[in-house]
Structure formats: C-alpha cells, structure tokens
Amino acid sequence: MIRIKTGLQALREHGEKQAAQQGNNSSGKINYFKWDNGDKKIIRFLTDDIITARFYEYVVDGRGKFQNFIYAPDVFGEGTEDFVKKYGGKSYENGNSGPMVEPKLIERTAAIAVLRKEIPKADGKGTEIVDYVEDITIGDQVYKARWYGIVRQAYRNFWHMLSDLGMRYGTLCDRDYEIKRTGERLDTKYSIIPLEPDPDLKDIETLHKYYGYGKPWDTNDPNRFLNCPQTLHQWAERYGSEDRVKYFLVPDDSAPQPASPAPAADSGDEAQVAVPEGTEFGASLKDLLLKNK
C-alpha cells in the first residue's frame, strides 16, 4: 500500500532525505571510481589527507539493494552511536544469498580524485593528459562538468603500491596515475603507473585552486560543475551520517527509488574480514605510507 503524504512539512522532509542521500542537481555530486576487469583509467588525486576507516559493506537496504556505510564512530568519534545497528542493518550470510546476519566491518582507504584522459597533441606530436569534461543538462541549461570520484579500495592489492610511490615522491598529488585492473574477485590485481609530474599543477595550493577543492559552492557560477563539489571529509561525514543510513535502511514507499551511491561491487572484490585494529579516520598520507613498513 502506497503511503501518501501531504503538506509542506512532508515536502520538506522528502527534500531533506534526498539531500542526505546524494545532494541535488544544483550542488553537483561525487561519483565512485570502479574498475572492471581490463579497465584502465587515468586519475589525479586531489589531497594527501586520505581516509582510512571501517566500513559496513553489502548491507541490504529497505528496497532490497546493497549499500555501504562508514562506521559512524570512526567519522564522528568514539561514543557516537552505530547508526547501521540502530536501524537494523543486515547482510546476507553468503554475500547475496542465505539468512540475514549482522553486517561485518572491514577496513578501507578512501581518496578523492578527478578523472583524466590522454589525447593526441594538437600538433600531432605525442599525447597529453587533460581533464575528462562532459556536458550535463540542468533544466534547460547545458553546463561543462569534470568527473570527480571517490577511490575506495583495500590496502593489500591497491594502496600498498600507491603508498610506495607516495613515499618516493612525498605526495600523491603532483602527477597523474594510470591504473589498470586485471582479474576478478580474490584474483584481482592492479597495475599503477605514475606519469610525469605536471609542472603547472605540481603545487598543492595551485591544484586546489584549479579544481575548486574546498571552495564554497556557488549556485550562481555558470562554471560551478568544473569545481569539486565536496572535500573528502565532507563526503565521509555524509557517507556515515545518520540521515543517510536512515534514508536507505528505513523504507519509505512514497519516495522515488534513488540511484545507489556506491554499489557493493566497489568494495575491491575482497572477502569480508574481522574488524582490524588501529583504524583511523582522516589518516594522513604519512600515516598510510608508514603502514606495514
């Protein structure tokens, strides 16, 4: 039975739920980088203040789809309520089948990056790396937009290579990286090739200014979709927020089906493990580089 809600308050509540889930067309959005077998992407990391935290993965939402959430105490501090448990989050015992059980926590590291691409130079001599830019339509207006996304992967088969490169260069943000995936599930491997530093964007302050990282969103700026709409920490706070957990885990038949912000397949195709020790939110690049050294 469809529950019909009326009145301005119901409209406001619905708007707040939509905003908690994924923002809206006027404020841009953060995508999620996902590599399938054989995929190759060129990306530029936007900050060294990467995040290592515990995540709930493959949680079945109120509409029967998989969702992922950051463990709230890792984001907001010890003493914060576990919102996934509060709203009865469950996972299938066997991944996508079997009885429903308590979801497990697994450690992941997340970063924010912009998608880039390699094109021939105008003079036909060699190639160059440029931003991937697409046209998006909002209402009757067409805007240019860059593609920003979260890179969320495990340390074992992904971040350990980048930590070695970051140790050598002192940062991950001074150059582009070509990343290719081969294999499936536990046989997944990533090859990561650092490209030549970009002298125009080598300085972190220049990089942030160029991509509008941390810049307040201006709905009157016609070029706003070229800017990064959220910082990594802003994303993390939304991703683990009570509003977002409640939105997905408490069904609301009057609300339209939202697009999944992070399908279960983006978890790195690794088996779930027990809760690791020493989990940190907001870990710096240095912290990651020293991991397992």
N, C-alpha and C positions, 0 to 999 in steps of 0.2 A: 504494500500500500504506500503510495507516494504521500509524503507529508508536506502540505502546502503551508508556507509561512508568508505572512503579510506584514505590511507596515515598514516604516523607515528603519526601525531598530533591527528588524530581520535583514533588511538590505545591508545595513552597516555591518552586522555580524558576518554576513556572507562575504562582503568585501574584505574584512579583516582576515578571514580564513584564506581567501585567495592570495592575499599579500603574504601571509605567513608561509604559504606553500611555495611560491615561486616569483613573487614580485608581480609587476604588471608591465604592459607594453610601454608605458611612459618612463619606466625606470630601468629598462634593459634587463638582461638576465645573464646568469652564469651557466655555461654548458658543462659537459663532462667528457673528458678525453677517454676514448675507448679504442683499443687496438684489437682487431680480429686477426686471426692467423694470416700472415702475409702482409698486413697493413704496415705502411711506413708514413710517418708524419714528422714535420719539422716544427719545433716549438721554441719559444723563448720564455724562460722563467722570469717572473716579474718581481720576485722578492726572495731573499735568502731566509726570511723568517718563516720557514716551513713548519708544518704542524704534525706532531706525532701524538696520536690519541687512540683510545679504544673505540671501536665501532660495533654496533649491532648490525648484522647483515642478514639478508634473506628473511626479514620479518614480513609476515603476511598481513597486509593492511585490511581495512574494513571493506574493501572492494575486491579482495582476492588477488591482489598483485603484490609483488615483492618490493620492499622499501629498505633503505639503510638509514641509520641514525648515528650520530656521535653520542657516546655515553656522556650524559649531561654533567656529571661531577668532574669529568676531565676538562670541560669547557668553562663551567661556572664556579668550580671549586668544590672541595670536599664539603659535605653537608648538604649539597644540592640533591634533591630527590631524583631518583631514577625514573624518568618520565615514561620510558618504554615499559617498565614493570608496572608503573602506576596505571597505565591504560591497557594493561593486559596483553602486551605484545607477545606473539608466539611464532615459532618457526616449525617447518616440517622436520621430523626426525631424520629423514633420509634426503634432505635437500629440497626436493619438490614433491615428496610423497610421504606416506606414513602418518603416524599420530602427531599431533601438535605438542611441542615441548617448549620449555623455556629457551629463548634465544641465547646463543653464546656470544661472548665478547672476543674480538680479535683486533690486534694492533695493526694500524695502517699509518702511513705517512702521506700527507696531502700537501700539494703545492698549487699555485695558480700560474697559468701560462697563457700566452697568446699564440694562435695558430699562424704559421708562416708557410710560404711556398717558394719553390725555386722556379725561376722563369729565365728564358734567354735574354741577354742584354740587348738593348736597342740597336747596338752596332753589330750584333751577330757574333761577337767575340766572347764566348763563355756564357756563364749564367750568373744570376744574382738572387739573393734571398729578399723577399718582400713580404709584407703582411697579406694574409688572406682577407679580402674585403668582399662583402656580399651586399646586395640590395635587400632591404626589408621594407615592408609596407605597413604603415600605421595609419589607419583611417584611409584617407585619400592621398597621403603623403608617402613618398619614397625616400628612404634615408640610406646612407652608406654606413655599414657596420663592420667592425672587426669581430673575430670569433675568439672569445675568451672562455677558458675552461679550467676545471679542477682536474689535476692529475693525482689520483688516489691509488696507491699501489703498496705492495708489501716490500719489506727491506730485502728479503732473501734473493729474489730474482729481478729486482728493478733498482731499488735505491742504493744498493751496495756499490753498483758501478758509478752512479752519479756522485756518491759520497767520495769515491776515489778521485774523480775528476774535480770535484769542488775543493778537495784538499790540495790538489796541484795548482789550481787557478786562484784559490782564495774566495771564489764566488761561483754561483751558477748562472749569474745574470749578465755576464759580459759577452755572451755569444749564443748562437742558436745550436740546438741539438737535433740530429736526425735519429729518430727512434723507430725501430722495426721489430715487430713481433713475429715469432715463428713457433708453431706448436699449439697444442691445446691442453687445457686443464693443468695437471701437475707436470706435464712435459713442456710447459710454456717457457720460452726464453726470449729475452730482449737484447738486441744489439743497439748500442748507443754510440753515436759518432759525434764528437764535438766539432763544430765548424769553426772557421776563422773568426776571431773577435771582430765585432762591428765597431770601428773607431768612433762613429757618430753616436752610438748608444752604449758605449762601454761604461760610462759613469752612471751609478745607480740613481742619482738625483735627476739626471737628464732622462734616463729611462722612464722613471716615474712620471715626469712631466710630459713626456711624449705620449705615453699611454693613458694619462689622466688617472694614474693609480692613486687612490686615496682622495681624489678631487671630489668635492660635493657634487651630487647630481643636479644638473641644471636643465629643467624640462623645457626651457626656452631656447636652449642651444641647439641649432639645427645639426651640429656635428657631435651631439652627445653620444651617439651609438658607436663612435670611434673610441670612446673612453671606456676604461674598465669600470663596470657598474658597482663593484664591491671589492673591498680588500679581502684577503684570505681570512682574516679574523672575523670580519663581518659575516662572511659566508658560514664559518664554523659556528658562530653564535646562532644563526638562523637554522642551520642544519641540525643542531642539537636542542633547539628550543622546545618548550612545552607546547606552544601553539602549533608547531609543525608536526610534532608527534601526535597530538590530539587530532589534528586535521586528518591524518591518514589512518589512525587506529580506531577512531570513533566514527562509524559510518553516518553519513548524512544523505539520505535519499533525495533531498531537494537540491543538492549541489551537483553541478556537472562533473563528470569524470575528469580529473586533472591529468596532465601528462606526467609520467613518472620522472622525477628529477634525477634519479640515479638507479638505473636498472640493476638487478642483482648481479648481472654478468660483469659489472665494472669492478668487482672485488679482486681481480687479479687471478681468478681461477685457481685459488689455493684452498685446500681443505681447511675447515674451521679448527682452531686450536684453543687450548685453555688460555685463560686470562694471563697475559705476561706481566712481569713485574717491571717497575721503573717506568711506567707510562707517563708521558708528559704532554701537556697541551702547550702549544706555542713554542715548541723546541726550536732553537736557532739552528742555522746551518752548521755551526761549530759543534753543537751537541750531536747532530747526526753524523758528522764526519768522524767524531771520536768513538762512535758506536762500534763495538766489536773490534776496535783497534788494540 
